[in-house]
Amino acid sequence: MSENITADGEFVVPTVDITPYLDPAACAATDPACAAVARSIDDACRTVGFLQVVGHGVSAAAIDGLAAAIDDFFGAPARTKHEFRRPGENRGYTPPKSESLSMSLGVAPANRMHDYYESFTVGTEAAAYPGLDLPAADYPANCWPDVPEFRSSVTAYLREATALSRALLRACSDALGLRPNHFDDLVDHSIDTLKMNNYALPPGAIELDGPLTGMGAHTDFGILTVLWADRVAGLEVLGPDAVWHPVAPDPGAFLVNLGDAFARWTNDVWRSTLHRVDPPVVDGRIERRRSAAFFFDGNHDAVIEPLPGTVPPGADAYPPITIAAHLRAKLAGMKLGAAPAGADREAARVRAART
């Protein structure tokens, strides 16, 4: 039995208190509190690739502001939301059934229908780094809806989610036994995005005549993801037992999962775990579900390649690729249906999963 499955069959996502790493000047791998956190992260990343993170330092005010911004934007009329569509860019509004996340692995959705969620995406702009010549295609400009306090609330949340992500990355460096701040040079002009999601079926009774996918099975594309979500059913994680397990954030916790960069750096010793979202249908009725995924993705020109000593002799290793090239390939799968090369390992796990 997997160590993430209890005797009564419950799937457990490990909880990690990241408090010791919040002050970058105060924590070192030799500090007992930090060492304990690093060991916990290593254990979780070797098994399930998901964490429940507490002691995260993100204020209640920032979370409440984000939730209000999500409500205000997605509560607007469809015509207003569509004014912020940015086809071909990972920015702005995306209406329901416009994307297929399983195609980021080259796996066509079984129901032949794109994912049933709507989203609004903002992220790092090239203008944020005036001294660097950054490609606008990888750091596109944001568009901000004329919703009171939307921009200020989202920006405040982004600032705190970024600080948490950098603390987590410092802990990951220690967990892997690397030099302190090993990854700093790979994230000093990081491509970061915040994707705010609303599962867009209206609340109420519904009759289903086939499978309905909220968000198809996928791995996240970058380094790591910090997820705020309602404590509403829907998110499922593929466990080491090849079974889909429901997961919800504990009260006051963020769900954090590894992205493809860590899987490639460690040659799958750390897992970029597959997950999906099914619409929360309870007793034949839709429940509203909101989430906001902060993707900490790394510099566009950072090269992802196996860390020294992570590939046993004779084993297959992931080939080197830049963050930007990897993100573009995955986004083309999700948005355009163009199956990316090099996703065979994850696609095989999706096809082998037991429903």
VOGU-65188 format. One record per residue (C-alpha): residue number from 1; z, y, x. Coordinates in steps of 0.02 Angstrom, whole numbers, m for minus. Example, Ala and Ser with C-alpha at 12.3 -4.5 7.8 and 13.67 -1.06 7.14 Angstrom:
! VOGU-65188
(1; (390; m225; 615)),
(2; (357; m53; 684)),
//
This chain:
! VOGU-65188
(1; (0; 0; 0)),
(2; (m42; 175; 64)),
(3; (109; 277; 118)),
(4; (50; 410; m7)),
(5; (70; 287; m152)),
(6; (247; 254; m212)),
(7; (307; 85; m275)),
(8; (276; 139; m455)),
(9; (98; 194; m414)),
(10; (127; 381; m403)),
(11; (13; 474; m281)),
(12; (112; 593; m169)),
(13; (46; 747; m81)),
(14; (168; 787; 61)),
(15; (267; 949; 53)),
(16; (280; 1058; 209)),
(17; (389; 1213; 228)),
(18; (287; 1326; 342)),
(19; (423; 1460; 360)),
(20; (451; 1435; 548)),
(21; (269; 1479; 584)),
(22; (259; 1641; 485)),
(23; (312; 1747; 634)),
(24; (180; 1717; 769)),
(25; (296; 1779; 906)),
(26; (443; 1669; 857)),
(27; (372; 1493; 849)),
(28; (321; 1376; 987)),
(29; (288; 1190; 992)),
(30; (447; 1169; 1094)),
(31; (554; 1246; 957)),
(32; (635; 1104; 856)),
(33; (599; 1184; 687)),
(34; (417; 1214; 732)),
(35; (399; 1041; 807)),
(36; (462; 964; 645)),
(37; (334; 1064; 544)),
(38; (195; 1013; 663)),
(39; (241; 828; 647)),
(40; (240; 841; 457)),
(41; (69; 923; 459)),
(42; (0; 790; 576)),
(43; (65; 650; 465)),
(44; (m9; 729; 308)),
(45; (m176; 767; 389)),
(46; (m196; 589; 454)),
(47; (m167; 514; 283)),
(48; (m219; 621; 135)),
(49; (m279; 788; 206)),
(50; (m187; 885; 70)),
(51; (m18; 975; 81)),
(52; (100; 1059; m41)),
(53; (148; 1213; 60)),
(54; (310; 1305; 24)),
(55; (396; 1443; 120)),
(56; (222; 1520; 129)),
(57; (272; 1703; 126)),
(58; (143; 1753; m6)),
(59; (233; 1872; m123)),
(60; (254; 1846; m309)),
(61; (179; 2018; m334)),
(62; (19; 1968; m243)),
(63; (4; 1808; m345)),
(64; (37; 1896; m509)),
(65; (m90; 2030; m465)),
(66; (m220; 1897; m426)),
(67; (m188; 1805; m590)),
(68; (m204; 1968; m688)),
(69; (m367; 2011; m599)),
(70; (m438; 1839; m642)),
(71; (m389; 1860; m824)),
(72; (m460; 2035; m836)),
(73; (m628; 1991; m760)),
(74; (m660; 1825; m847)),
(75; (m601; 1898; m1011)),
(76; (m745; 2023; m1006)),
(77; (m901; 1996; m1113)),
(78; (m1034; 1881; m1039)),
(79; (m1157; 2026; m1025)),
(80; (m1034; 2123; m917)),
(81; (m999; 1975; m803)),
(82; (m1185; 1940; m780)),
(83; (m1208; 2115; m707)),
(84; (m1120; 2049; m552)),
(85; (m1231; 1899; m519)),
(86; (m1291; 1888; m338)),
(87; (m1414; 1741; m335)),
(88; (m1436; 1669; m161)),
(89; (m1276; 1748; m94)),
(90; (m1100; 1678; m89)),
(91; (m1036; 1833; m178)),
(92; (m1013; 1899; m353)),
(93; (m1019; 1809; m519)),
(94; (m1079; 1631; m546)),
(95; (m1099; 1577; m728)),
(96; (m1062; 1400; m790)),
(97; (m1185; 1262; m746)),
(98; (m1258; 1359; m599)),
(99; (m1190; 1254; m456)),
(100; (m1168; 1070; m414)),
(101; (m1034; 1043; m282)),
(102; (m1072; 858; m265)),
(103; (m1244; 908; m200)),
(104; (m1157; 985; m48)),
(105; (m1140; 801; 0)),
(106; (m1313; 755; m63)),
(107; (m1239; 662; m213)),
(108; (m1325; 704; m376)),
(109; (m1206; 725; m524)),
(110; (m1199; 568; m631)),
(111; (m1217; 670; m790)),
(112; (m1369; 765; m722)),
(113; (m1280; 927; m767)),
(114; (m1213; 1061; m651)),
(115; (m1027; 1099; m642)),
(116; (m943; 1176; m792)),
(117; (m848; 1322; m718)),
(118; (m880; 1506; m690)),
(119; (m825; 1597; m533)),
(120; (m815; 1763; m445)),
(121; (m824; 1766; m254)),
(122; (m777; 1899; m126)),
(123; (m759; 1883; 60)),
(124; (m769; 1953; 236)),
(125; (m902; 2087; 258)),
(126; (m993; 2127; 420)),
(127; (m924; 2304; 404)),
(128; (m750; 2234; 433)),
(129; (m797; 2212; 617)),
(130; (m887; 2374; 664)),
(131; (m893; 2332; 849)),
(132; (m987; 2168; 822)),
(133; (m1168; 2138; 775)),
(134; (m1138; 2011; 637)),
(135; (m1277; 1937; 528)),
(136; (m1268; 2010; 353)),
(137; (m1325; 1842; 282)),
(138; (m1162; 1764; 341)),
(139; (m1052; 1916; 303)),
(140; (m1130; 1991; 146)),
(141; (m1062; 2146; 61)),
(142; (m949; 2124; m88)),
(143; (m980; 2190; m262)),
(144; (m826; 2245; m357)),
(145; (m818; 2251; m546)),
(146; (m757; 2409; m629)),
(147; (m597; 2326; m690)),
(148; (m435; 2424; m667)),
(149; (m340; 2366; m512)),
(150; (m456; 2218; m485)),
(151; (m508; 2268; m310)),
(152; (m334; 2322; m254)),
(153; (m253; 2164; m323)),
(154; (m381; 2045; m248)),
(155; (m376; 2136; m81)),
(156; (m186; 2126; m75)),
(157; (m191; 1940; m109)),
(158; (m326; 1914; 22)),
(159; (m219; 1999; 153)),
(160; (m72; 1883; 121)),
(161; (m178; 1725; 105)),
(162; (m259; 1766; 272)),
(163; (m90; 1783; 356)),
(164; (m37; 1614; 286)),
(165; (m199; 1532; 343)),
(166; (m175; 1595; 520)),
(167; (4; 1530; 521)),
(168; (m59; 1361; 463)),
(169; (m191; 1359; 600)),
(170; (m58; 1394; 732)),
(171; (41; 1247; 665)),
(172; (m114; 1137; 666)),
(173; (m145; 1179; 849)),
(174; (30; 1120; 891)),
(175; (12; 967; 779)),
(176; (m141; 913; 878)),
(177; (m54; 940; 1045)),
(178; (m173; 1080; 1096)),
(179; (m132; 1234; 1196)),
(180; (m45; 1371; 1095)),
(181; (m166; 1466; 984)),
(182; (m308; 1352; 1037)),
(183; (m417; 1408; 892)),
(184; (m394; 1597; 910)),
(185; (m564; 1626; 989)),
(186; (m647; 1532; 844)),
(187; (m572; 1640; 706)),
(188; (m566; 1818; 774)),
(189; (m711; 1868; 659)),
(190; (m690; 1729; 533)),
(191; (m802; 1707; 381)),
(192; (m672; 1700; 242)),
(193; (m703; 1693; 56)),
(194; (m600; 1692; m102)),
(195; (m678; 1599; m248)),
(196; (m591; 1634; m413)),
(197; (m629; 1500; m543)),
(198; (m617; 1491; m731)),
(199; (m656; 1327; m820)),
(200; (m764; 1405; m950)),
(201; (m763; 1294; m1102)),
(202; (m674; 1393; m1237)),
(203; (m502; 1326; m1284)),
(204; (m501; 1216; m1438)),
(205; (m559; 1050; m1505)),
(206; (m709; 966; m1424)),
(207; (m804; 805; m1447)),
(208; (m873; 730; m1287)),
(209; (m1029; 622; m1294)),
(210; (m1029; 588; m1107)),
(211; (m944; 635; m943)),
(212; (m915; 820; m916)),
(213; (m885; 884; m740)),
(214; (m784; 1041; m707)),
(215; (m816; 1036; m519)),
(216; (m905; 890; m437)),
(217; (m835; 784; m296)),
(218; (m843; 875; m130)),
(219; (m757; 917; 32)),
(220; (m725; 1098; 79)),
(221; (m843; 1168; 208)),
(222; (m739; 1265; 333)),
(223; (m572; 1250; 425)),
(224; (m443; 1247; 287)),
(225; (m419; 1301; 107)),
(226; (m270; 1384; 23)),
(227; (m275; 1349; m164)),
(228; (m180; 1440; m299)),
(229; (m199; 1354; m466)),
(230; (m122; 1342; m637)),
(231; (m9; 1192; m662)),
(232; (m139; 1122; m782)),
(233; (m219; 951; m766)),
(234; (m393; 937; m692)),
(235; (m386; 928; m501)),
(236; (m407; 752; m431)),
(237; (m396; 698; m249)),
(238; (m477; 541; m178)),
(239; (m335; 444; m98)),
(240; (m342; 325; 51)),
(241; (m347; 186; m81)),
(242; (m519; 250; m140)),
(243; (m445; 297; m309)),
(244; (m451; 470; m389)),
(245; (m274; 536; m415)),
(246; (m221; 688; m519)),
(247; (m136; 826; m419)),
(248; (m55; 988; m473)),
(249; (36; 1117; m367)),
(250; (225; 1108; m369)),
(251; (313; 1262; m438)),
(252; (296; 1402; m310)),
(253; (186; 1300; m194)),
(254; (7; 1315; m134)),
(255; (m104; 1166; m112)),
(256; (m184; 1168; 60)),
(257; (m322; 1051; 114)),
(258; (m424; 1028; 271)),
(259; (m607; 1072; 276)),
(260; (m752; 990; 367)),
(261; (m717; 1081; 531)),
(262; (m557; 984; 559)),
(263; (m642; 819; 516)),
(264; (m776; 857; 644)),
(265; (m653; 921; 776)),
(266; (m549; 761; 760)),
(267; (m691; 639; 718)),
(268; (m604; 601; 551)),
(269; (m432; 570; 626)),
(270; (m385; 716; 513)),
(271; (m465; 704; 342)),
(272; (m575; 827; 251)),
(273; (m521; 750; 87)),
(274; (m636; 730; m61)),
(275; (m580; 813; m221)),
(276; (m651; 859; m390)),
(277; (m601; 943; m553)),
(278; (m625; 869; m725)),
(279; (m606; 987; m873)),
(280; (m428; 976; m939)),
(281; (m453; 891; m1106)),
(282; (m288; 840; m1186)),
(283; (m286; 750; m1354)),
(284; (m464; 805; m1384)),
(285; (m429; 988; m1347)),
(286; (m479; 1098; m1200)),
(287; (m340; 1181; m1100)),
(288; (m383; 1335; m1000)),
(289; (m374; 1313; m812)),
(290; (m384; 1446; m675)),
(291; (m387; 1430; m487)),
(292; (m423; 1534; m333)),
(293; (m476; 1450; m171)),
(294; (m460; 1548; m9)),
(295; (m580; 1471; 117)),
(296; (m532; 1505; 298)),
(297; (m696; 1458; 379)),
(298; (m705; 1524; 558)),
(299; (m826; 1632; 658)),
(300; (m1010; 1615; 615)),
(301; (m1052; 1573; 797)),
(302; (m905; 1455; 828)),
(303; (m966; 1281; 875)),
(304; (m885; 1133; 789)),
(305; (m883; 982; 902)),
(306; (m758; 842; 936)),
(307; (m603; 891; 1032)),
(308; (m578; 802; 1199)),
(309; (m511; 626; 1179)),
(310; (m544; 612; 992)),
(311; (m697; 498; 1000)),
(312; (m662; 320; 1061)),
(313; (m793; 244; 1177)),
(314; (m942; 181; 1079)),
(315; (m891; 269; 917)),
(316; (m1008; 382; 821)),
(317; (m966; 566; 845)),
(318; (m1015; 714; 738)),
(319; (m1151; 815; 825)),
(320; (m1109; 996; 872)),
(321; (m1151; 1127; 742)),
(322; (m1104; 1310; 717)),
(323; (m994; 1362; 573)),
(324; (m1135; 1468; 502)),
(325; (m1264; 1328; 506)),
(326; (m1142; 1207; 425)),
(327; (m1095; 1331; 287)),
(328; (m1277; 1373; 251)),
(329; (m1323; 1189; 233)),
(330; (m1177; 1154; 117)),
(331; (m1208; 1310; 11)),
(332; (m1392; 1264; m5)),
(333; (m1339; 1096; m75)),
(334; (m1216; 1173; m196)),
(335; (m1324; 1318; m255)),
(336; (m1503; 1254; m232)),
(337; (m1486; 1065; m240)),
(338; (m1552; 1042; m63)),
(339; (m1460; 889; 6)),
(340; (m1386; 931; 177)),
(341; (m1410; 821; 328)),
(342; (m1257; 740; 407)),
(343; (m1151; 714; 250)),
(344; (m1173; 524; 249)),
(345; (m991; 481; 284)),
(346; (m922; 584; 139)),
(347; (m1062; 533; 20)),
(348; (m1024; 349; 54)),
(349; (m841; 379; 10)),
(350; (m890; 460; m155)),
(351; (m1001; 313; m201)),
(352; (m864; 189; m154)),
(353; (m729; 276; m255)),
(354; (m652; 184; m399)),
(355; (m641; 286; m560)),
//
